[in-house]
Amino acid sequence: MDGLKAAVDRTVGRFVPEGAPGCALLLAKDGRVLLREGYGMADLERGAPVRADDNFIIASNTKQFACLAVLMLRDRGLLSLDEPIGRFFPDFPAYRDAVTVRMLMTHTSGIREYFENASEAEKPLLRAADTAAILRMIRGFGAADFAPDTRWAYCNSGFVMLGDIVRQLTGKPFGKFLETEVFAPLGMTRSRAPDTTDERDGRQAAGYEEPSPGVFERQPYDMLLVGYADGDVSSNVDDLLRWHRFLYESDGAPLVRRGTLRELFEPHRLRDGTDTRYGLGLYLGTIDEGRRTYSDRTEIFHTGCVPGFVSRISRFPDDGVSAILLTNRGSIDRDGLFFAVLDELFRRV
């Protein structure tokens, strides 16, 4: 594609200064890789540049994997998406009898967000707790913020709970389930989902925050960075393209029944019929900022953000385009960079 790499290199250069933490970027169309590059530094202390195959924590992009895991268990007859969560969390507040598994997957449960509602005494747990401790914290928040399925409100708590449902039904921690029953069958050989900080990906870039311009602080490898079923996957652009080929170019075999994958892309509607523009672990819709050359294109995507890592993974289904941006600099203008790169691509397709 004439001039694409040179144009993207110039674009990324505006967002990734020399010697700063950077990003890995992949663009593909109709199964063909158009661009696959690393920019900036993966490890400032070692002087290691980003390679295109480096791993990054993808944070909340994990949520689409969590939803697939639940669909796999549903297809095996182990649960229903529309059953109350009280079966799995019998000691939770009264909302357990009204909130369903599907509501956890669609951010419509009303359960309180653990990042925002942790008390001062509980905040150290965000860096060190296991899943069981986070679940106790969520249970302790008491009543839900709103009646189930009456509002959409982004909720990491619900995905921690989904991860524990996977554990209860399979006997495997959520991360081990992903690694053995999703990543391995799909050939995602570099992807990891650590359940604790004892498990670390040796090919992962270091994450950095920028407390003042040009000053980068390496982020500690703790549970605030690693996360739970709401955000614990570490992957690279190559494996995520394999994931897209499975999601958008297959019938779901061997992981799920034919037709199951379509459920991920069906927009959830609230009790009053309002379209949330969110499916199961994925945002759905059309980008509507007119300044972009692709403002009229349908996009299925998610973003991710933890200390030192941000990401955006998008599919433009009408164009057969996958765009995968993984960064190890928390202060980077992720969306500005992403949109500028997509402008260059869509001028040429």
C-alpha positions in Angstrom: 0.0 0.0 0.0 1.8 3.1 -1.3 3.3 5.2 1.3 1.5 3.7 4.3 4.6 2.8 6.4 6.3 6.1 5.8 3.1 8.0 6.7 2.5 5.9 9.8 6.2 6.3 10.9 5.8 10.1 10.7 2.5 10.0 12.6 3.8 7.8 15.4 6.9 10.0 15.7 4.6 12.9 16.7 3.4 10.9 19.7 6.5 8.8 20.7 9.5 11.0 21.3 13.0 9.5 20.8 14.1 7.6 23.9 10.6 7.4 25.4 8.4 4.3 26.1 6.5 3.5 22.9 4.1 1.1 21.3 3.6 -1.9 19.0 1.2 -1.4 16.1 -0.4 -3.8 13.6 -2.8 -3.0 10.7 -4.3 -5.8 8.7 -7.0 -6.0 6.0 -8.7 -9.1 4.7 -6.2 -11.3 6.5 -3.2 -9.6 5.1 -0.8 -7.7 7.4 -0.2 -4.2 6.0 2.0 -2.8 8.8 3.6 -4.5 11.9 6.1 -2.3 13.7 7.5 -1.4 17.1 8.3 2.2 18.1 10.1 3.7 21.1 11.5 1.9 24.1 10.3 -1.3 25.8 12.7 -1.1 28.7 14.4 2.2 29.5 16.7 0.7 32.1 18.1 -1.9 29.8 18.0 0.3 26.7 15.8 -2.2 24.9 13.7 -0.9 22.0 10.1 -2.1 21.4 10.0 -5.0 19.0 6.8 -5.8 17.1 6.4 -9.1 18.9 6.8 -7.8 22.4 4.1 -8.5 24.9 2.0 -5.7 26.6 -0.6 -5.9 29.3 -3.9 -5.3 27.4 -5.9 -4.5 30.6 -9.7 -4.2 29.9 -9.3 -5.7 26.4 -9.3 -8.9 28.6 -13.1 -8.5 29.0 -13.9 -9.9 25.5 -11.9 -13.1 26.5 -13.8 -13.3 29.8 -17.1 -13.2 27.9 -16.0 -15.8 25.4 -15.0 -18.1 28.4 -18.5 -17.7 29.8 -20.1 -18.5 26.5 -18.0 -21.6 26.2 -19.3 -22.8 29.6 -22.8 -21.9 28.5 -22.4 -24.0 25.3 -21.3 -26.9 27.5 -24.5 -26.6 29.5 -22.9 -25.4 32.7 -24.8 -22.2 33.1 -27.4 -19.8 31.6 -26.6 -16.2 30.8 -29.9 -15.2 32.2 -29.8 -17.0 35.5 -29.3 -15.0 38.7 -25.8 -14.8 40.1 -27.0 -16.0 43.5 -26.1 -19.6 42.5 -22.5 -18.5 42.5 -22.5 -15.9 45.2 -25.1 -17.0 47.7 -23.7 -14.7 50.5 -23.8 -11.5 48.4 -26.4 -8.7 49.0 -30.0 -9.1 47.9 -29.2 -8.0 44.3 -27.9 -11.6 43.8 -31.4 -12.7 43.1 -32.0 -10.0 40.4 -28.7 -9.6 38.7 -27.9 -12.2 36.0 -24.7 -13.4 34.5 -25.5 -11.5 31.3 -25.8 -8.2 33.3 -22.3 -8.8 34.6 -21.1 -9.2 31.0 -22.9 -6.0 29.8 -22.1 -3.6 32.6 -25.8 -3.3 33.6 -25.7 -5.0 37.0 -25.6 -1.9 39.2 -22.9 -3.5 41.3 -20.4 -1.0 42.7 -17.1 -0.5 41.0 -14.3 -1.8 43.2 -11.7 0.8 42.1 -14.0 3.7 43.0 -15.5 2.3 46.2 -12.6 0.8 48.0 -12.1 2.5 51.4 -8.8 4.0 52.4 -8.2 0.9 54.5 -8.9 -1.3 51.5 -6.9 0.6 48.8 -3.6 -1.3 49.6 -5.5 -4.5 48.7 -5.7 -3.2 45.1 -2.0 -3.8 44.8 -1.8 -7.1 46.6 -5.1 -8.9 46.9 -6.1 -12.2 45.3 -9.5 -12.7 43.7 -11.2 -13.9 46.9 -10.2 -10.7 48.7 -11.6 -8.5 46.0 -14.8 -10.5 46.0 -15.1 -9.9 49.8 -14.6 -6.2 49.1 -17.3 -6.1 46.5 -19.7 -8.0 48.7 -19.0 -5.5 51.5 -20.1 -2.6 49.4 -23.7 -3.6 50.1 -26.6 -2.6 47.9 -26.2 -1.9 44.2 -26.1 1.6 42.9 -29.2 1.2 40.7 -31.8 -1.4 39.8 -30.4 -4.1 37.5 -30.7 -3.5 33.7 -31.9 0.1 34.1 -28.6 1.8 33.4 -25.2 1.1 31.7 -22.3 1.8 34.0 -18.8 0.4 33.4 -18.0 -2.1 36.1 -14.8 -4.0 36.6 -16.4 -5.7 39.7 -18.7 -7.7 37.5 -15.8 -9.1 35.5 -13.9 -10.2 38.7 -17.1 -12.1 39.5 -17.3 -13.6 36.0 -13.7 -14.9 36.5 -14.7 -16.6 39.7 -17.7 -18.2 38.0 -15.3 -19.7 35.5 -13.2 -21.0 38.4 -16.3 -22.5 40.2 -17.5 -24.3 37.1 -14.2 -25.6 35.8 -11.9 -26.0 38.9 -9.3 -23.8 37.1 -8.3 -20.3 38.0 -9.6 -17.9 35.3 -6.1 -17.3 33.8 -5.3 -21.0 33.6 -8.6 -21.6 31.8 -7.8 -18.9 29.2 -4.3 -20.2 28.7 -5.3 -23.9 28.3 -8.7 -23.7 26.7 -8.6 -20.5 24.6 -5.0 -19.4 23.9 -3.5 -22.8 23.2 -6.3 -24.0 20.8 -6.1 -20.7 18.9 -2.3 -20.8 18.5 -1.9 -17.7 20.7 1.4 -19.1 22.0 2.7 -15.9 23.5 -0.4 -14.8 25.4 -0.6 -15.2 29.1 -3.2 -14.5 31.8 -1.4 -14.5 35.2 -3.6 -15.1 38.2 -0.9 -13.8 40.6 2.2 -11.7 40.5 4.2 -14.9 40.9 3.5 -15.6 37.2 5.3 -13.1 35.0 5.7 -13.0 31.2 9.4 -12.7 30.5 8.8 -11.2 27.0 6.7 -8.3 28.4 7.6 -4.6 27.9 8.0 -2.6 31.1 5.3 -0.1 31.9 5.9 3.6 32.6 4.0 6.6 33.9 5.1 10.2 33.3 4.8 12.3 36.5 6.3 15.3 34.7 7.2 15.9 31.0 10.0 13.6 29.9 10.3 11.9 33.3 9.3 8.2 33.2 8.7 6.1 36.3 8.7 2.3 35.9 5.6 0.8 37.3 5.7 -2.0 39.9 4.5 -5.4 38.9 1.6 -5.8 41.3 -2.0 -6.7 41.2 -3.1 -3.1 40.4 -1.1 -3.6 37.2 -1.9 -7.3 36.6 -5.6 -7.3 37.5 -8.1 -10.2 37.5 -10.6 -11.4 35.0 -11.3 -7.7 34.3 -7.8 -7.1 32.9 -5.1 -9.7 33.4 -4.1 -10.7 29.8 -0.6 -10.0 28.4 -0.4 -10.4 24.7 1.2 -9.1 21.5 0.0 -7.8 18.2 0.5 -11.2 16.4 -1.6 -13.2 18.9 -4.3 -10.5 18.9 -4.5 -10.7 15.1 -5.0 -14.5 15.5 -7.8 -13.7 18.0 -9.4 -11.3 15.5 -9.3 -14.0 12.8 -11.1 -16.4 15.1 -13.7 -13.8 16.2 -14.4 -12.3 12.8 -13.4 -14.9 10.2 -14.4 -18.3 11.7 -17.6 -20.1 12.8 -16.3 -20.4 16.4 -15.2 -24.0 16.2 -13.7 -25.7 18.1 -14.3 -23.5 21.1 -18.0 -22.7 20.8 -21.0 -23.7 18.8 -21.7 -22.3 15.4 -23.5 -18.9 15.8 -22.3 -18.3 19.4 -19.7 -15.7 18.4 -22.4 -13.5 17.0 -23.7 -13.0 20.5 -20.6 -11.0 21.4 -21.6 -8.4 18.8 -25.3 -8.1 19.6 -26.0 -4.8 21.4 -27.5 -5.2 24.8 -30.7 -3.3 25.4 -31.8 -2.1 28.8 -35.1 -3.0 30.3 -36.7 0.1 28.7 -35.3 -0.8 25.3 -32.3 1.6 25.3 -29.4 0.4 23.1 -26.3 0.5 25.2 -24.0 0.1 22.1 -22.1 -2.5 24.1 -22.3 -6.3 23.4 -20.5 -8.9 25.5 -17.2 -7.4 26.4 -17.1 -5.2 23.3 -18.1 -1.7 22.3 -20.3 -1.5 19.2 -21.1 1.3 16.9 -20.0 4.0 14.5 -17.3 6.5 15.3 -18.9 9.9 15.0 -16.1 12.4 15.2 -16.4 14.0 11.7 -12.7 15.1 11.6 -11.7 11.5 10.9 -11.6 10.0 7.4 -13.4 6.9 8.7 -16.2 8.6 10.7 -18.9 6.7 8.8 -17.4 3.2 9.4 -18.7 0.7 11.9 -16.2 -0.2 14.6 -16.1 -3.0 17.2 -13.5 -2.3 19.8 -12.3 -2.1 23.3 -9.7 -0.1 25.2 -7.5 -0.9 28.1 -5.7 1.1 30.8 -3.6 0.1 33.8 -0.6 1.9 35.3 2.0 2.0 32.5 0.0 0.3 29.8 -2.9 1.5 27.5 -4.3 -0.2 24.4 -7.0 0.0 21.8 -8.0 -3.1 19.7 -10.5 -2.4 16.9 -12.2 -4.2 14.1 -13.9 -2.5 11.2 -16.1 -5.4 10.0 -17.4 -3.8 6.8 -13.8 -3.2 5.7 -12.2 -6.4 7.0 -9.7 -4.2 8.9 -8.0 -5.0 12.2 -6.1 -2.2 14.0 -4.1 -3.2 17.2 -2.3 -0.6 19.3 -0.4 -1.7 22.5 1.6 0.8 24.4 3.8 0.9 27.6 3.4 4.6 28.3 0.4 5.5 30.4 0.5 9.1 29.5 0.5 8.6 25.7 -2.3 10.2 23.8 -3.6 6.7 22.8 -6.7 7.7 21.0 -5.1 10.7 19.3 -2.4 8.4 18.0 -4.8 5.6 17.0 -7.1 7.9 15.1 -4.2 9.6 13.3 -2.9 6.2 12.2 -6.4 5.1 11.0 -6.7 8.3 9.0 -3.6 7.4 7.1 -4.9 3.8 6.5 -8.4 4.8 5.4 -7.1 7.3 2.9 -5.6 4.3 1.2 -8.3 1.7 1.3 
